[in-house]
């Protein structure tokens, strides 16, 4: 049996174990990768290779950026800044038609800029925003859909854990990935807000405006929201100027987040302990997924499947844009049935060499696939954000999914804009990073 054929059987076995036996992605990739390496080489070589890979992964200094950025988000979350962000945006924009939904999306974007977690954002905004929208008789599809769509920004807006893992896996600069993401995340946020406007024009009774607050009340709500924006700005400025590395920026942001929360008297000892526990849990999950993906990728590399697939696609003489759309379609489908991070790491060994060989910029490609896999967070059957929103709000899951579908064109259009102008949407800022 040839190497590429073994690789194909390995991929089929992985998906069978994932979806039929329902084994978590990290353990599935490790098991299939180990068995595949043993089959292609030998059992002793597989043990030696796995041991070496585990040591290289968990002794990698660059990976410390992941728990540090997760800790920043957890500290901010337990300090209650999510409520402050929502309150500030609500007082400024809540009186417009659909204003509460737009408030939710903008608050989600601001909170995501620090937390980097779509599930944390979904849970937070479900608890904060949906009761307010119910009070003003917002349609469940609009309220649930806006929370779910706003929560997906947690994966996209820096510091994004998905972008960090992508950068570590592909060897790309995390600073360049973060700054290359500024314009794409702004585009997607604006398009999601525009979708709310469109829905409320088409269904005026779905989103009545809230009360109008005085200018004094609006300005009094700003200081705590500015804390978070200042923290985000400091992180990005430090990365942009090259004063610190990504890991150092993560450590500095942890320190600043802790100082700000203590100065505002918003963080108790019990909340700090809870933030540490959640950080440990999430970090372990991410590390296990990364480890499993690296082992599985090594197996595919040994089978030469990615290289054979790239050579085969090139013989088809298809335009490179058509090949890219086929790859993106795979990411859309994969994002619907797997966790975004897990599928990203499973697919990179297959698609990344091909994309580079086709001449696409790796920084640009990272932004595109982050947006595309993010769509899976609000698409069935996985749609993790929709499950969180439904569980937290009591709104039927089918209603949440239908509400999320209204925002699908926003993702597709944002990807189209990135493809139409790669330089002005991504590379113009990423190329400035030192």
N, C-alpha and C positions, 0 to 999 in steps of 0.2 A: 504494500500500500504506500503510495507516494506521500511525501510530506504535506502538500496542500490539501490532499483528501483527508488526512488525519486532522488537519486544522478545521476543515468544514464539519467533520464529525464532532470535534470538540465544541464548536460553537452550538451545534444542534443539541449536544448533551447538556451544555450549560443552560440553554433556554428550557429544556425539558425539566431539569432539576429546579430551575427558578419558578416556573409557572405551574408545573404539575405537582411536584413534591413540595413546593413553596419553602425551599431552604433560602435563608437570607443571602443576598448577593455576594457579600464578602466571603462567606464560607463556600458558596458555589464556585466562585472564580478560583479560589485557592484549591479546592478539591479537583476540579477539572484541569486546572493548570498543572498541578502536581502529577496527576495520572497521565496527562498528555506528555509531559517532559519525560516521565519514566518510560512511556511507550516509544517515544522517538529516540531516546538515548538509553539509559538504564536506570534501575532503581537507585543504585548508589549515587549516580550522577544527579538524579533528581533530588535526593536528600542533600547533597552537597550544594547544589545550586539554590535550593530553597533556603537553606541555612545562610548562605551568603547574601541572598536577596533580602532576607529578614533583617540581617545585621545592617546592610546598607540603607534600608528604609528607615529603621527606627533609630539609627545613629546619625541621620541626616540633619544637620543643624537647620537647614532651610525649612524643615517641617514644623519647627517651633512657631512659625508664624500662624499656623492654623489654630492651635488652642489659645494663642494670645488674642487674635481677632475675635474668636468666639467669646472669650471672657469679656472683652469690651462690650459686646452686644448684650451679654447676660447681665453685667453690672448695670448698664443703662436701663435694661428691661425691668430688673427688680427694683431699681430706684424710682420707677414710675414715670420716667420721661415720656413714655408712650402716651400717657394721659395728657401731659403738658403739651406735646406736639399736636394732639388732636384738638385740645381746647383752643390753642392759638389759631390754628387754621380754621376751626369752626367759627370763631368769632369774626374772622376776616372774610370768609367766603360762604358761610352756611346759609345766608339769607337769599342766595340766588336759587333759581329753580335747579334742582339736582345738586345744590350746593353741599348738602351733607355727604353725598356720594363722592363729589370732587374733593371735599375736605378729607374724607377717608383715604382717598388715593394719594393726596399730597402728604398727609401725615404718614402713610405707609412708606412713601418714598423717602421722607426724612428719617424715619425710624430705621428703614432698611440700610440707609447710608452708614449706619453704625452697627446694626445687629448682623446684617448679612445673612439672615435666616428667613426663608419664606414661611416656615411653619410657625416660628415665633411671632412673626408679623401677623399671620392669619389668626392665630389664637388671640393676640392682643387686640387687634382691631375688631374681631368678632365680639369681644367682651365690651369694648368701648363704644363702637360706632353703631352696631346693629340695634341695640335698645333705643338709641336716639332716633334712628331712622324709622323704627316701628312707631315711636311716639308721634312722628309727623306723617305717618301712614304712607311711607315709601313702599313701593311694590317689592315683594320679596326677591324677585329676580334681579331688580336693580340694586337693592341693598346687599344681597349675598354676592352677586356678581362683581360689584365694585370692591368688596373686601377681598374676594379671592384674587381678582386681577391685580389689585394694589399689592397684595402679599407676594406675588411673583417677582416684584421688583427687588425683593431681598436677595435673590440669587444673582441679580444683574448689577445692581449699584455697588460700587466699591465701598468697603473692602469685601469683595465677593469671595467666599470660600471656593466656589467652583473655578473662578479665575485663578485663585492662588494654586489650586491643585493642577489646573491646566498648565500654568507657568512652570511649576516644579517638574511636571511630567515631561513637558516638551523642551525644557531648558530656556524658556523665554523669560524676559525681564518682567517681574511682577509689577514694577512701577510703570513700565510701558503699557502693560495690559490694563492697569487701573486708569491711566490717563486716556488710553485709547477708548475706554468705555464711557467716558464722560458724555460725549455727544450722543452715542447710541442710546444710553439710558435716558437722556433728556428727551430724545425723539420718541421713545416708547412711552414715556410718562405723559408727554403732551398728547400723543395719539390716544392713549387710554382716557385722558380727560376729555378729549374731543368726542370720544364714543359716548360718554355720559351726556354731553350736550346733544348729540344726535338722538339718543334714546329719549331724552326729555322733550325734544321737539316733536318726535314721533308719537310719544305717549305723555302728554303734559300732566296727566293725573298720576304718573308713577313717582314723581319726585317734587313735592311741594317745597317751597323755600321755608327756611326757619326764621327765627326772629332776627331783626337787625340790631346789632350792638353799637354802642356809642364809640367814638374814636378813642376816648379815654380807656374804655374797657379793652379795646383791641390792642392798644399799645402796652397796657399792663400785662397782657398775656404773652408778650414777646420775649422777655428776658430768659425764661427757662428754655424756650425753644431755641433761642440764639446760642445757648450753651452747647447744644448738640451740633448745630451748624458750625460753630467755632471749632469744636473738636474734629469734625470732619475736615474742615478747611486746614487745620494744622497738620493733620496726617497727610493730606494730598500735597500741601506746599513742601513739606519735608521730603516727600518722595520725589517731587518734581525737581527740586533743586539739587538732589543727590546728597543732601546733608546726612541722611541716614539710609540704611538699607531697609528693605521691606520688613525684615524681622525686627530691626531696631525701631522702626515706625510703629509696629504692633505693640512693642513693649512700652514705648512712650505713650501711646494712646491708652493703654491699660492704666498707666500711672495717672494720666490726666483725667481719665474718666473717674477713677477712684477719688482723686482730689476734688473734682467738681461735685460729685455726689455727696461727699462728706461735708464740703463747704456749704452746700445747700441743705444739709441735714436730711437727706432723702434716702440714706442707706444705713440700715441697722445691721448689727452683727449677724442676726439670723438670715436676713436677706443676702448678705455677702456669702454666707455659707451655702445657701441655696444656689447662688450664682456659680460658685465653685463646683458644686456637685453636678449641676447641669452642664457646665463646661467640660468636666471630666467625662460625662456620659456621651456627649455629642462628639468630643474629640476622639474618644475610643472608637466610636462608630465610623468616623471619617478615616482614621488610620487603618482600621481593618479593611475598609473598602479599597483604600489605596494599596495596601499590601496584597490583597487578593487580585487586584487589577494588574499589578506589576508582575505577579507570578503568571497570570493568564497571558499577559502580553509577551513574556519570555517564551512561553509555549508556542504562541503563534509565530513569533520570530524564528524559532527553530524549525517550524514547518514551512517557512518561506511563503505562507499564504498571503500576507499583505503585499509582498513584492510581486508575486505571481498575479494577484488581482490587479495591481497597478499596471503591469505589462499587458494583461489581457484587455483592460479598458482602453489602453492607448491604441491597441490594434483595431479597435472599433472605429477609430477616426471620428469620434463624436466631438462637437464643440465643447470646450472646457466648461462653459457656463452650464451646459446640459448635464455634464458629469457632476458638477457641483450641486445642481438641483436634485439629482438622484440621491446624492449623499445627504442633503438636507432633508429629503423625504424620509430617509432611513432614521434620521435623528428625530423627526416629528413622531414617527411611529414608535420608535424606541422610547421616547419621552412619555408616551401615553401608557406604556406598560411597565416601565422601570423607573426607579429613582433617578433624577437628572444626573447626579454625580456618579452613580454606579454605571449608568449607560454611557456616560461620557468616557469613563476610564476603560470600559469594555471595548468601545468602538475606536478609540484613538489609535491603537496599534494597527487597525485595519485601514482607517481613512486618512490619518495624519500624513503618512509617507506619500500617499497618492496626491493629497492636496498640495503638499510642498513640491512634488514633482510636476504638477500642473502649473506651478508658478504663482500660486496665491500666497499672500503675506500671512505668516503664522499669527501675528498679532491681530490682524483683521479677521482671520478665520475663527480665532478664539471668541471674538465678540459675536459673530454670526451664530455659531453653534450654541453659545450661551443663551441667546434670545430664543433660538428654536427649541432647545431642550426645556427652557423655562415654560414654553407653551404646555408641556406635558403636565405641569402642576395644576392646570385647571381643565384638563381633558380626561374623559373616561378612557380606560377603566381605573387607572391609579388616581390621578388628579388629587394629590395629597392635600393641596390647599382647600379644595372643595370638601373633602372629608372633614378637615379641621373646622371649617366654617359651619358645616352642617351639624357637627357634633356640639360645637360651642353655642350655636344659636337656636337649634331645634328646627330650623328650616329643612324641609325634605331634600335629600341629596339630589334628586332629579331636578328640583327647582334651582339648586345652586349650580349644577352643571349647565342648565339652560341659560342661566344668567351669565355664566362664564363664556358661553359661545358668542355672545354679543361682542366680546373683546378680541376674538380671534383675528379679524381683519387688521387690528392694530399691530399685532406681531408680524403678520405677513407683509404688511406695508413697510414696517420698519426694516425688515430684512431686505426688501426690495430697494429701499433708499440706500442702505449700506452697500448693496451690490452695484447700484448705479454710480455711486461716488465713494469708493473706498478711501481715497486720500482725505477728502474734506469731512468725512464723518468719523474716521478712526485715526489715520496715520498722521494727520496734521498736528495732533496733540501728542501722540505717542512718540513721534520723532523728536520732540523737544525735550524729552526726559533725558537727563544726563546719566 
